[in-house]
Amino acid sequence: MALFCCLHLSAATKKLQLPAQYKKWIDQDVVYIITDEERKAFLALTTDDEREKFMESFWDIRNPLHGSDRNPYKEEHYKRIEYANGHFGHESTTPGWRTDMGRAYILFGEPTSRHPFVGYGQLYPMELWFYDNKTNSTALPSFFYLLFYINSDIGDYKFYRPFLDGPMKLARGSQFNSNQDVYKFLKPLGGDLAHASMSLVPSEPVDIVNYQPDMSSDMLVARIENFANVPSNVSKLRAQRALHEKVSSIFLVNQERPIEISSLVLADPTGKSWLDYGVLIDDPKLGQRDGSQLKLSIAYRLTTASGEPVMEDSEDRAFAAFDDAAAGEKKFAPFVVASRLPIEPGAYKLMVEVTNQQAQQTYKGEANITAGPVKQASFSGPLVTTSVDKIARPNPFQPFEYFGVQFHPAARHEINHPDPLRLLFELHEPPGDTANYQMEYIVTPLLEKEGRRTITEEISQSEFKDGRLLKSKTIAINDIENGDYRLIVNLRQAGSTEVLASANMPLRISGDKSELPLYFLSEIQGLARPGVAAYMRALEAISQKNDTGALDYFQQALDQNPTNTFAGQYLVQLYFSQRKYAPIADLYKRLGIAAFKASPVTLAQIALSFRQSGDADQARSVITAGLGMYPGNSTLTALQNRAQ
């Protein structure tokens, strides 16, 4: 939708005066949740009809109930504004929504706990809030405090910043001469309050030797003040917007069965894992017919096992789907559409949606995905395949292609005579293991006790390399009658009856041709672009709480593509949270301001890193440049005042 594009206005375009209702909407109603790029796009619109459509789309992409007339997110947002206006700002004439307390409440809702500290002659009025992070945003810790105080008994409750304000700002009276004095005075009032005066993150230890507050807490407040524009939020909204722009007013049909997804996780020669998945398109109603082709809109969403979003994308494309039949008619021919994603160790859920835009109907399927490492012997797969082909020019990013061989997933796990049953899987052994193993393959009828076929295979420990073994198995089935079966694959240690890992899936044997055309989404071509795969792995590493891995991948992504500002922001944020200031300074010296200018929080972290590294002049230079880009930014202004 053009409404959200980066609009380039000509010199003749004048900034129009917004009608009152739209000015209130952008400057009050959504001021804390609208991104900078959305704000620019909205302000560039010239008609009320465009603005109304923009506002409708704004709420739609944030609606957790996709395609529903009801929007719980919007309802909750306006309830919070109403609460903020009724409960905050009473210390002055400031409307509740404009106060720092109002901002926090509108963004995060009711705190898990609230503790006011008023009436103490030695302390300015304070209130301590405790939050459990329910936003799914990686920009916030799992748990955090927000401390508000009325500075010098004047005005409203303001955000307290431990480093820039310091504990001394919380106290009044001549008996307080140091941060240590204030900390010890606060301790009997509640350990949480004393801790929050030094750090807003409960899990972080405080410095009770020098009583130096933690700088990362100030950056937490800065991220909250600019929460709409933190990289994870912006990238998530961009992906949701892309999906919304391609499919509007869709609904999820009451499916008789979910879309079938064939998936397999295997490691490449370097040990990096990749997720290949194929989507069975077995009904023309999944798309829109265009001559001999079927137009599809396919979207994937990768989340953690608990449902926290990691990444998502979509693609519109037409595929050959209709063959010549009798009387000159075209008959629909099912096919499989495949794609590949880099995947980091952890547990995920892959959700795929196929949309018929003409009928405005969406069909859905999902698969649970697990990638190593392993604590005991296991295997990924098996993938049931119909055939294999030698590839003349191997493509490291092509789905279901491994070591120069193209495997074709068997749709519905269906094999036809006289072809054999072909399986592909990868065995994993834990570090230091020296055992031999046995694989057991069982093909058993669904309704009969007779006819069960069992095949065993010994696996020597010497066959493993770096704890992995890619294995293919061919089983002759030409003497097995057509029908429905179960395929069971068991892994045991040699000489043991204990099953270490098992897979159980349906299997159909028929006399009909079952191999379907295999097509590939064009998005796999993007994996070859510099920094793309590394950036995707970094996002996955963050979702699995692997900050060390995320640092390495963000560094690779930025090295390969210095224009990836999101990678730069993430990288600075991770280094800063670990108090690694020298690498931040080195990054800035190497890449300059261009890689980091998209976020005032990132620039503040860079300035503080230069200060901690002993380069006060460079810190002041970054602050000055930052204020030139973001005039009046509270964090950069506070840093400038402190530097002076």
Phi, psi and omega in degrees: 000129185296340183299332185259000181290159174288111187269132178255111184269139177285165182296336182281346182285125181263149175286113184282150175283121182288138169302153189305318185292329179279327175296318177297320183296314185278329184265351182226300188300314186242019188301330183266351185240354180272135180282163180299320181291327176292318179299315180298318180295318181295316182292341179276349181288150187243349181233155179293327179297318177297319180294320179296318179294321177299311183297321178297315179292324179306313181284327182297318183289344178262359184283119178292340177260083187304126176082000182272149175290335179270137181232093181301327180297312180296317180300314181294322181300314181287333174295320179292321177298316180299318179296315181300318180292333181271343189235347183238158178087008182290342180287348179211195178263012181289130175301144185304322183294338183273349181281162177296322176298318178298317178302310182298318182293320180294322181285318191241354179080197182293129178296158175298324176209152178224132181227109177279146175231092182230158177087008177265121183297332183269356184232146170286154181303135182222158171215129184253123177250144177239131182238142165261118186296106179250013182274348186065015180269131178285354179284347182242147175290168182299324178223143179203156173262155162230125180248126179247144178213155176261105185292123178057028177062021183239131173087204184266171171294131181243157172301136173264131177247112186304320184279311184283326177272303180086150182305331181298334179290342182275344189243156174227148180121150185286349182282352181257114181242356183202165175301325180297320179299316181292316181302314181293329177289323182285335187304313180293340180283349181142126182301330180296319181294316179298318179297316182295335177292340180252326181206138181269005179250112186302327185279350181272133177290150178256155181278101179258022173254304179259349180055046176264118180298161184272131180288332184296335178292324177296324178289329174299314178297319180297321178294324178293321179293339180233039192297325182298334187254009176294146189306317183297323179291317182295314181295323178295316180294323178299317180294318179295324180293319179299319178294318183293322182293331181276330183226107177247146179056039179271164172219152180274120184286158176282092187283141171290328177209151180288162174300137180278129178239123171262127184223152179204135176251121178226157179263146175274179182300338179273355181095358178278135183270149178227141176258118173254136177219144178237138181249124180279121175255095187244013181211129182296342180290350177289343181216192182248124182288138176220089184067238179269006182246162176239119179277127182236149168243110184245128179233141173240153176222121177257125179234169169289172180299332180272358176101003178286129184295140177247305178199161177203157179200168180212161181208138172255129182200151177255142181231146175298125188216358184231123180259158175295136177231188181298153176061027175073008180278162177254128180255135180294134179240113181302158179206173179240134176250127187238156176211170182224140176230139168294144183221132179261159182306136179149182179249132185224172170229127178256122178243132181238134176238130176245125188241132168267102187291328180294316179275350181055050178232141181237138179242145193228147172213160179210159180214141174277134185237132176230132176236144185316183005279174185239150176263339173218167183302140182203181175211151174257137185104207004278155171265122176277125184238156179263330182198167176226146181228139174283131182261127180291320180236091183301142179240114184295349182250006182275129183298142177060023172249123183225123176053043175080012179237130179264121177261142180250113180300141178275112178298135180060017183056042184255128178240138181246144176297145003264018183295147176280169173276121180246129181238145176229130179203170179231126178271144177232137175239146181291157180303137177082359182285140180235014186280156167266160186228167176228130174259137178239126179245125183235127171245115186229137177297155181286319191250350183244145177279332179277161175091008179288130179244130182234130179232135178242154181215131179273136179241116180279145179298333181292344180283342182283146173227123182056035176080010183227153175213113175280126189229135170240146182224130177248127182236123179289133181229014185296339179263008178262134183292155175299147178153186180261136184224174168245136174255123180239130178237124181240144176244127177229157168285141183305131179084001181247152176264351182287129177275120181275325179206150184210151173226140183222122185212158177289154178215132178240132177246128184216171177263359181270151177295126185241353180285125183254154175303142180246116178249160182237139174291144182288346181297338180296336179295332179293337180296337180279347181288145184304127172085350185292307181298320179297320179294319178296319178295324179297316179298320178293319179299319177299317182296335180261016177062030179256078184294326180296314177295321179299318178302313181298316183288321176297323178296317177298315181300319182286323177298319183280334180215087183298347179277357179283088184293329177298318178299319178297317180295315178300316184297314178298317180299317181291314178301317183294319180296335178264006178060037176259087188276326181299316178299328178293315178299318179296319178302314183295319180296326183279320187257343182077184187284339187301324183285350187231359188288351183286350184221124175294331178296316179298318179296323177295319178296322178295316179299315179295326180293319175297320179297316179292335179273001176089011181251079184294325181296316179293324177300314179296323180296318179294319180298315180298316179296320180296318179291333174294327178274326184231072182302134176082001179302127190295320182290314179295323178295318179296321177295320179296316179298320180292321180296326180284000000 
